[in-house]
Amino acid sequence: MTNPVALITGASGGLGVPVTEMSLGAGFRVTAVNRQWPAILAAASDPAVLRLEADATTASGAALAVQSTLARFGQLNALIHLVGAFAGGDGVAETTPETWLRMM
């Protein structure tokens, strides 16, 4: 596959940053999705990267991410869905449904 495109959600998180870097290093063009980008990253310019502010936990945010990817790159070959959060402290049996849904 030449010039593949990956859409990566949670791209500025602890796992998202190295996954995005590895994807770019492997030759992917990337739509990097985050709810909000730090100013230094939002201003960074790289033609292989589309930094998109969107909430990928909502249908409208997910649709915006796909539409923006197709508009910019004309294709979408991979989805790497890293949105989520880790809420440590409680065991699985003690985790509330609200906390579980937030992490997922």
Contacts in CASP RR format, 6 or more apart in sequence:
PFRMAT RR
TARGET T0000
AUTHOR 0000-0000-0000
METHOD contacts of the structure
MODEL  1
MTNPVALITGASGGLGVPVTEMSLGAGFRVTAVNRQWPAILAAASDPAVL
RLEADATTASGAALAVQSTLARFGQLNALIHLVGAFAGGDGVAETTPETW
LRMM
1 77 0 8 1.000
3 27 0 8 1.000
3 29 0 8 1.000
4 27 0 8 1.000
4 28 0 8 1.000
4 29 0 8 1.000
4 75 0 8 1.000
4 77 0 8 1.000
4 78 0 8 1.000
5 28 0 8 1.000
5 29 0 8 1.000
5 30 0 8 1.000
5 31 0 8 1.000
5 69 0 8 1.000
5 73 0 8 1.000
5 74 0 8 1.000
5 75 0 8 1.000
5 76 0 8 1.000
5 77 0 8 1.000
5 78 0 8 1.000
6 23 0 8 1.000
6 28 0 8 1.000
6 29 0 8 1.000
6 30 0 8 1.000
6 31 0 8 1.000
6 77 0 8 1.000
6 78 0 8 1.000
6 79 0 8 1.000
6 80 0 8 1.000
7 30 0 8 1.000
7 31 0 8 1.000
7 33 0 8 1.000
7 65 0 8 1.000
7 66 0 8 1.000
7 69 0 8 1.000
7 76 0 8 1.000
7 78 0 8 1.000
7 79 0 8 1.000
7 80 0 8 1.000
8 16 0 8 1.000
8 19 0 8 1.000
8 20 0 8 1.000
8 23 0 8 1.000
8 30 0 8 1.000
8 31 0 8 1.000
8 32 0 8 1.000
8 33 0 8 1.000
8 80 0 8 1.000
8 82 0 8 1.000
9 33 0 8 1.000
9 34 0 8 1.000
9 56 0 8 1.000
9 65 0 8 1.000
9 79 0 8 1.000
9 80 0 8 1.000
9 81 0 8 1.000
9 82 0 8 1.000
9 83 0 8 1.000
10 16 0 8 1.000
10 32 0 8 1.000
10 33 0 8 1.000
10 34 0 8 1.000
10 56 0 8 1.000
10 82 0 8 1.000
10 83 0 8 1.000
10 84 0 8 1.000
11 17 0 8 1.000
11 19 0 8 1.000
11 20 0 8 1.000
11 30 0 8 1.000
11 32 0 8 1.000
11 33 0 8 1.000
11 34 0 8 1.000
11 51 0 8 1.000
11 82 0 8 1.000
12 32 0 8 1.000
12 34 0 8 1.000
12 37 0 8 1.000
12 38 0 8 1.000
12 41 0 8 1.000
13 34 0 8 1.000
13 82 0 8 1.000
15 82 0 8 1.000
16 82 0 8 1.000
19 80 0 8 1.000
19 82 0 8 1.000
20 30 0 8 1.000
20 32 0 8 1.000
20 49 0 8 1.000
23 30 0 8 1.000
23 80 0 8 1.000
24 30 0 8 1.000
24 46 0 8 1.000
24 48 0 8 1.000
24 49 0 8 1.000
27 48 0 8 1.000
28 48 0 8 1.000
28 77 0 8 1.000
28 78 0 8 1.000
29 48 0 8 1.000
29 49 0 8 1.000
29 50 0 8 1.000
29 73 0 8 1.000
30 48 0 8 1.000
30 49 0 8 1.000
30 50 0 8 1.000
31 49 0 8 1.000
31 50 0 8 1.000
31 52 0 8 1.000
31 65 0 8 1.000
31 68 0 8 1.000
31 69 0 8 1.000
31 72 0 8 1.000
31 73 0 8 1.000
32 49 0 8 1.000
32 50 0 8 1.000
32 51 0 8 1.000
32 52 0 8 1.000
33 52 0 8 1.000
33 53 0 8 1.000
33 54 0 8 1.000
33 56 0 8 1.000
33 65 0 8 1.000
33 83 0 8 1.000
34 51 0 8 1.000
34 52 0 8 1.000
34 53 0 8 1.000
34 54 0 8 1.000
35 53 0 8 1.000
35 54 0 8 1.000
35 55 0 8 1.000
36 53 0 8 1.000
37 51 0 8 1.000
37 53 0 8 1.000
41 51 0 8 1.000
42 51 0 8 1.000
42 53 0 8 1.000
44 51 0 8 1.000
50 68 0 8 1.000
50 69 0 8 1.000
50 72 0 8 1.000
50 73 0 8 1.000
52 64 0 8 1.000
52 65 0 8 1.000
52 68 0 8 1.000
54 61 0 8 1.000
54 62 0 8 1.000
54 64 0 8 1.000
54 65 0 8 1.000
54 68 0 8 1.000
55 61 0 8 1.000
56 62 0 8 1.000
56 65 0 8 1.000
56 81 0 8 1.000
56 83 0 8 1.000
57 83 0 8 1.000
57 84 0 8 1.000
66 76 0 8 1.000
69 76 0 8 1.000
70 76 0 8 1.000
84 102 0 8 1.000
84 103 0 8 1.000
84 104 0 8 1.000
85 102 0 8 1.000
85 103 0 8 1.000
86 103 0 8 1.000
87 95 0 8 1.000
87 99 0 8 1.000
87 102 0 8 1.000
87 103 0 8 1.000
90 96 0 8 1.000
90 99 0 8 1.000
END
